[in-house]
Amino acid sequence: MQVLALVAAPALAAASAAGTLTATVASDGNYSIFLNGAEWFASAPAFATAGGTVYSGSALKLASISKSTGSDALGAYVGKLL
């Protein structure tokens, strides 16, 4: 399973009318999103269920993080595929 996180490491900054949006991604896949310097959202521990069994913690390993870049109406961005 792959998860697309539209955040960046070490940081992504996008200026908008509402302020500055910044996101960080750690090497383990955890991420935080900041609005005007204040943490607005942080990732929670990951888990998966298969065949009635819940897998979490050390049972899950982040296989890779790949980076992509682009731009849209708000400007340039960096994306991470976890």
C-alpha positions, 0 to 999 in steps of 0.5 A: 500500500502506498500513501501520498503525502503532499508534504516535504522534508525538510520543509515545504512552504506555500504562501497563501492569503491565509498565511504560511503552510509548512510541512515536515516529514521524518525518515520514519514517515511521520509528518507534521503540518504547521500554519503560520508556525503553529502545529496544526496537524500531526500524523498518528501511528500507522496500522493495517488490518488483514484477515482480522489481524491488526498490524502496527508498530514494529510489524510495519516498516516504511519501505521507501520515501520518494520525492516529486516536485511540481507547481500549481496555482498556489506555486511550487510544491514538493510531494512525498510518496510514502 
